[in-house]
Amino acid sequence: MSDRLLVLAVDIDNDLFQKTGINGPVVGREKVLDAAAKLTLADPLDSDGNTLFEAVKKYDELKEKDYEVYVAEITGAVTENFLADEEISRQIDQLMNELKVDACVLVTDGASDNRVLPILKTRLKVNSVDYVRIKQAEGFENTYFTIMEKLKEPHYARIVFGIPAILILLFSISYYFHLGIAFPFVLIGLYLIIKGIGADTILIDSFTSLGMSIKRISFIFYIASILFAISSLIVGYSSYISSITSGNSVPVSYAYSIEGILLLFPISIVLYIIGRIIDLNNLHMYYRVINQGVYIGYSVITLSLVYVFSAWIIGQIYFSQLIGYAILAFIIGYAVTELTFSFKRHVVKGLKLKNKVVINELGTYIGKVYNINIRKSKMSVKTDYNLTLTFDIDRIVGISDRVIIR
């Protein structure tokens, strides 16, 4: 057989390291078999152990058919987010450099590992995908047992227990402080908006990727940001109570509350961004520092619109003034954003990006930089299949040894 095949098992949440201390990639029949045995002994209920045994079985079958075949397992990260995809990408590149294979057979235990397929297909031909399904006896006991095992995993536990707990807490607070049923629904709506636009991921990744360490000066800014955020909520609540006591309607009282929150909340945002800039600068992520200008622009637009809308509800400004202030906020926010993008293009012009590897935020390999056209604000990327793709320079979110685009 002419093709050099790789039987590849995937453990995207890195159970192998968590339960056995074995780091990926694991290469070779004996090492994979040993890893499978240790993982199964550590947790007989984990399907990743069965996936490894299936990979070894598939390897033996192909070996008997005279294929030149290798077997390996790659691992991701516990969080199953960008970090997992980036680690998967790194390990695939490592295997390709070591083994020089032409195609692979992917062995996976479920849908969560399917996210590796787009990353894998940009680097290597995938001949087939082998899904491992564990046989279970039918019945309520086995269903119950499976559910209970899943609930031990943090991802599912947060959904099943966390969301109902937050809802109960919100309604309890609303009842105790006589805020009405609208208050928890407003908070839930705000959370869904934040979740929908991905702002929660940005905040979580900001703290997890850079870390809040007491040894860094940025820690002071983060703590101050949190304190100002809490203080803004207290001021907002006090404004709401004062308004209700004065006999104002609930919508007007909410408007007063928002105005109270916005007295200190912008300071919280500024302190947070300063902390981010310090951390990014210490990590030599100078290009990402520029992105903070975009966030400032968005913050100016959002907070200004919320403030003037609240002022209009209260009756502090006329509707015509609301429209005028809204237009002004858009102009200022747009100007800050455009200045940031212009500066980013200027920085790109001074960097030697040609032939640098280009990946997206999920870690998927795209190709190498072929050409930069600053005048048109375009970057040309050539794939391994000699296709030329064109991206707007503004899509670049990070530059190090690789160029990362969104």
Buried (B, 14 or more C-beta within 10 A) or exposed (E): EEBBBBBBBBBBBBBBBBBBEBEBBBBEBEBBBBBBBBBBEBBEEBBBBBBBBBBBBBBEEBBEEEBEBBBBBBBBBBBBBBBBBBBBBBBBEBBBEEBEBBEBBBBBBBEBBBBBBBBBBBBBEBEEBBBBEEEEEEEEEEEEEEEEEEEEEEEEEEEEEEEEEBEEEBBEEBEEEEBBEEBBEBBBEEBEEBEEEEEEEEEEBBEEEBEBEEEBEBBBBBBBBBBBBEBBBEBBBEBBBBBBEEEBEBEBBBBBBBBBBBBBBBBBBBBBBBBBBBBBEEEEBEBBBBBBBBBBBBBBBEBBBBBBBBBBBBEEBEEEEBEEBBEEBBEBBEEBBEEBBEEBBEBBEEEEBEEBBBBBBBBBBBBBBBEBEEEEBEBBBBBEEEEEEEBEBBEBBBBEEBBBBE
